[in-house]
């Protein structure tokens, strides 16, 4: 079992920045993917970014490329999402997720095995 706890959400003005954190505990795995997703009211959950933990390779949705950065701290079992140049359309609940079974980075919600509780990000115009 893996537990994921997100933090760092909040209210920010357009153009501002936030950094989300997601700390994993429980079982550890040698080869897995950590992802960030978001869900706005009335919309489906969508992929934001992902990182192959062991290799450090990353993948981003086009909508956030160049503005968001996913990174990790191995010692803390924590993955981060640095969000810059935020826009009102970035407003959503942000979730981190862990994929321990798939051998490649995926943008599909169904590929991820464990999810955090989510943290609200609100960007005002």
Secondary structure, DSSP 4 states (H G I P E B T S, - for coil): -EEEEEE--EEEETT--EEEEEEEEES--SS-EEEEEEE-TTS--EEEEEEETTT--EEE-TTTTTTEEEEEEGGGTEEEEEE-S--GGG-EEEEEEEESS-SS----GGG--EE---EEEEEE-
